[in-house]
Amino acid sequence: MNYIKSKVWELIKDCDMHKSIGVTEAKEIIGTLGYTIVYYEIGDAGSEAVLRKIGKLEYAETQSCFSYQDESKKIVFLRKFQTSKEEYFVLTHEIGHLYLGHLNDSGFCPDSDVVKEEEAQRFALYLRSYQGMVTRRRLRRPSVVSIICFAATLVGVIALSANTYDSKTK
């Protein structure tokens, strides 16, 4: 299993996810990771003041969501007026950045780091797909799948042995 997939399984285990993940659950995961979600809107004086204070106003104008942290705060900035589906996609992407430890020394993960963006996107895709498999069918956990494969192989060997025995006794 590759690194990103293993980190997704670790998150699923750490957060003890037993149901489908949606926007609400994604927000809970972000809270569990110690971050606060702050909604912002470009053109709103209060939002712009906060973004200007951390030096991310221009960056925020081009983003739907991004993470920031310093000594005293950990924030996921989420642009207002997105559909719940859009929020779901950007929040799972941000969870990837946070869980993979992508924020740099300045408490930020710039878009220019293509590798980190690709890893966060793969994390989000795996989280959405694997989490669904785990919650819909508990049988898809790797350990259970291994047991099922072993049992199926054993049944196949027994059936093959029985066929060989039957053909010898005829």
Stockholm file with secondary structure:
# STOCKHOLM 1.0

chainA/1-170         MNYIKSKVWELIKDCDMHKSIGVTEAKEIIGTLGYTIVYYEIGDAGSEAVLRKIGKLEYAETQSCFSYQDESKKIVFLRKFQTSKEEYFVLTHEIGHLYLGHLNDSGFCPDSDVVKEEEAQRFALYLRSYQGMVTRRRLRRPSVVSIICFAATLVGVIALSANTYDSKTK
#=GR chainA/1-170 SS CCHHHHHHHHHHHHTTCCSCCCHHHHHHHHHHTTCEEEEECTTCHHHHHHHHHTTCHHHHTTCSEEEEECSSCEEEEEESSCCHHHHHHHHHHHHHHHHTTCCCTTSBCCTTCHHHHHHHHHHHHHHHHHHHHHHHCGGGSHHHHHHHHHHHHHHHHHHHHHHHHHHHHC
#=GC SS_cons         CCHHHHHHHHHHHHTTCCSCCCHHHHHHHHHHTTCEEEEECTTCHHHHHHHHHTTCHHHHTTCSEEEEECSSCEEEEEESSCCHHHHHHHHHHHHHHHHTTCCCTTSBCCTTCHHHHHHHHHHHHHHHHHHHHHHHCGGGSHHHHHHHHHHHHHHHHHHHHHHHHHHHHC
//
